[in-house]
Amino acid sequence: MRTYRVAIVGTGGIAAVHADNLARTGGRAELVAACDVDQGRLDAFAGQHGIEGRYLNLADLLAGAKPDIVHLCTPPMFHIDQAIECLEAGVHVLSEKPPALSLADFDRLEKAQAKGGAQFSCVFQHRFGDASAAAKELIGAAEFGRPLVARCDTLWYRPDSYWDLPWRGTWNAEGGGPTMGHGIHQFDLLLHLLGPWEEVTAIATRQDRATSTEDLSAALVRFENGAVATIVNSLLSPRETSEIRIDCEFATVELSHLYGYSTDNWTITAAPGHEEQVNNAWTGQPLERGSGHSAQFLAMYAALDAGRPLPAGADSARQTLELAAAIYASAFTGTPVRRGDIVPGHPFYAGMDGEGLGAEVLDATALRAARA
Ligand SMILES: NC(=O)c1ccc[n+]([C@@H]2O[C@H](COP(=O)([O-])OP(=O)(O)OC[C@H]3O[C@@H](n4cnc5c(N)ncnc54)[C@H](O)[C@@H]3O)[C@@H](O)[C@H]2O)c1
């Protein structure tokens, strides 16, 4: 088991969570360097976390600090170019979400990974609690049975002041609203639990907030295994909650939390007559660790130690990004979208707003609402 040399790029809000969680990996990681374009923020962060290497740009950090892994904690529009720069230098990348602003951008990763031999992974920390591993094991297996119907709600509340940060709420900088920026965590977990999605029909709308993207989306998704799910991503909901519910043949699996869970946030309900089989199956699983960044970091180190592909790697991160693109495509064209439809040449391949269609549709809807 080696100790990995880690660097953090972007030393704002989420970087502190990364630094704190790196300190909880039991010595598996050494935080050797940090980078920010803002010298004041960089110095404050490095001072607080005892980091020696301080850099104002990524190229200097890669050359000077020689990290094994770079954590990208920069605003969304920088993720893909910075990921490619690291991968081409042979350095593994753990990028904050969203992994890219479009499928076209994301697909540039493949060449960079092949060139440098390093791997990309996206922060999807909800996949990594013990209870989600247990649920993944049992959903679709004999004990819980086939998943039939599901719902996945990210119902959060953000006042207008939330969009004061310049990169928030624009297609160019963030790639979308709550679908790309907030609900993506929750529906990533849904996909992790249910497997590949097949077809989506969606609405995305701007109900109330002073943003140029949607502030609400709602989708109806059919999965390859036949399950049907609704997904709602809202920034308008005063009682905030993040929830997943999956009804299988013999058990209902429910997760209710906000930004992260412990096993206590999960509830399993057996169908009548199936109590013993369902309860024994659930309590027979390891159920200690909650979700969180450190759980993902440790899973990443275990994969690197063993020479395995990284968890939440490029392939599965792409499936989640593809569902986000398909939600927008369906919402703004008014038609169902199937997995695999959004390929080069499709308007939603190059960007989540379909070459300006999203902005047009949202403006028209907002105008209609204002007149009513
Ligand atoms: N996984 C989660 O639960 C979670 C939670 C919050 C935010 N995020 C994601 O984390 C990312 C950062 O969010 P935040 O709230 O920390 O943003 P932030 O604005 O607080 O911090 C971003 C930092 O990056 C720096 N920066 C900007 N351009 C840079 C560049 N080219 N090179 C180096 N540094 C640069 C800024 O100066 C700033 O210090 C976003 O993608 C966001 O979606 C993830």
Ligand as a Chemical Component Dictionary entry (heavy atoms), coordinates in Angstrom:
data_LIG
# 
_chem_comp.id                   LIG 
_chem_comp.type                 NON-POLYMER 
_chem_comp.pdbx_formal_charge   0 
_chem_comp.three_letter_code    LIG 
# 
loop_
_chem_comp_atom.comp_id 
_chem_comp_atom.atom_id 
_chem_comp_atom.alt_atom_id 
_chem_comp_atom.type_symbol 
_chem_comp_atom.charge 
_chem_comp_atom.model_Cartn_x 
_chem_comp_atom.model_Cartn_y 
_chem_comp_atom.model_Cartn_z 
_chem_comp_atom.pdbx_ordinal 
LIG N1  N1  N 0  -19.078 16.993 -4.861  1  
LIG C1  C1  C 0  -19.791 17.905 -4.230  2  
LIG O1  O1  O 0  -20.597 17.599 -3.353  3  
LIG C2  C2  C 0  -19.608 19.352 -4.594  4  
LIG C3  C3  C 0  -20.105 20.350 -3.746  5  
LIG C4  C4  C 0  -19.865 21.687 -4.090  6  
LIG C5  C5  C 0  -19.217 22.017 -5.279  7  
LIG N2  N2  N 1  -18.794 21.014 -6.110  8  
LIG C6  C6  C 0  -18.112 21.342 -7.375  9  
LIG O2  O2  O 0  -16.798 21.793 -7.079  10 
LIG C7  C7  C 0  -16.363 22.738 -8.082  11 
LIG C8  C8  C 0  -15.870 24.003 -7.391  12 
LIG O3  O3  O 0  -16.924 24.551 -6.637  13 
LIG P1  P1  P 0  -16.628 25.577 -5.431  14 
LIG O4  O4  O 0  -17.948 25.839 -4.815  15 
LIG O5  O5  O -1 -15.504 25.099 -4.615  16 
LIG O6  O6  O 0  -16.180 26.875 -6.286  17 
LIG P2  P2  P 0  -15.381 28.152 -5.751  18 
LIG O7  O7  O 0  -15.684 29.241 -6.702  19 
LIG O8  O8  O 0  -15.615 28.338 -4.290  20 
LIG O9  O9  O 0  -13.835 27.711 -5.921  21 
LIG C9  C9  C 0  -13.215 27.563 -7.166  22 
LIG C10 C10 C 0  -11.748 27.999 -7.012  23 
LIG O10 O10 O 0  -11.076 27.735 -8.249  24 
LIG C11 C11 C 0  -10.200 28.828 -8.498  25 
LIG N3  N3  N 0  -9.898  28.863 -9.927  26 
LIG C12 C12 C 0  -10.630 29.424 -10.931 27 
LIG N4  N4  N 0  -10.014 29.208 -12.112 28 
LIG C13 C13 C 0  -8.883  28.513 -11.861 29 
LIG C14 C14 C 0  -7.853  27.987 -12.666 30 
LIG N5  N5  N 0  -7.886  28.128 -13.997 31 
LIG N6  N6  N 0  -6.833  27.327 -12.074 32 
LIG C15 C15 C 0  -6.793  27.163 -10.731 33 
LIG N7  N7  N 0  -7.761  27.652 -9.907  34 
LIG C16 C16 C 0  -8.782  28.302 -10.464 35 
LIG C17 C17 C 0  -10.941 30.044 -7.986  36 
LIG O11 O11 O 0  -10.049 31.132 -7.758  37 
LIG C18 C18 C 0  -11.554 29.480 -6.706  38 
LIG O12 O12 O 0  -10.687 29.641 -5.591  39 
LIG C19 C19 C 0  -17.584 22.950 -8.993  40 
LIG O13 O13 O 0  -17.440 22.164 -10.137 41 
LIG C20 C20 C 0  -18.760 22.463 -8.164  42 
LIG O14 O14 O 0  -19.813 21.976 -8.954  43 
LIG C21 C21 C 0  -18.954 19.717 -5.774  44 
# 
loop_
_chem_comp_bond.comp_id 
_chem_comp_bond.atom_id_1 
_chem_comp_bond.atom_id_2 
_chem_comp_bond.value_order 
_chem_comp_bond.pdbx_ordinal 
LIG N1  C1  SING 1  
LIG C1  O1  DOUB 2  
LIG C1  C2  SING 3  
LIG C2  C3  SING 4  
LIG C2  C21 DOUB 5  
LIG C3  C4  DOUB 6  
LIG C4  C5  SING 7  
LIG C5  N2  DOUB 8  
LIG N2  C6  SING 9  
LIG N2  C21 SING 10 
LIG C6  O2  SING 11 
LIG C6  C20 SING 12 
LIG O2  C7  SING 13 
LIG C7  C8  SING 14 
LIG C7  C19 SING 15 
LIG C8  O3  SING 16 
LIG O3  P1  SING 17 
LIG P1  O4  DOUB 18 
LIG P1  O5  SING 19 
LIG P1  O6  SING 20 
LIG O6  P2  SING 21 
LIG P2  O7  DOUB 22 
LIG P2  O8  SING 23 
LIG P2  O9  SING 24 
LIG O9  C9  SING 25 
LIG C9  C10 SING 26 
LIG C10 O10 SING 27 
LIG C10 C18 SING 28 
LIG O10 C11 SING 29 
LIG C11 N3  SING 30 
LIG C11 C17 SING 31 
LIG N3  C12 SING 32 
LIG N3  C16 SING 33 
LIG C12 N4  DOUB 34 
LIG N4  C13 SING 35 
LIG C13 C14 SING 36 
LIG C13 C16 DOUB 37 
LIG C14 N5  SING 38 
LIG C14 N6  DOUB 39 
LIG N6  C15 SING 40 
LIG C15 N7  DOUB 41 
LIG N7  C16 SING 42 
LIG C17 O11 SING 43 
LIG C17 C18 SING 44 
LIG C18 O12 SING 45 
LIG C19 O13 SING 46 
LIG C19 C20 SING 47 
LIG C20 O14 SING 48 
# 
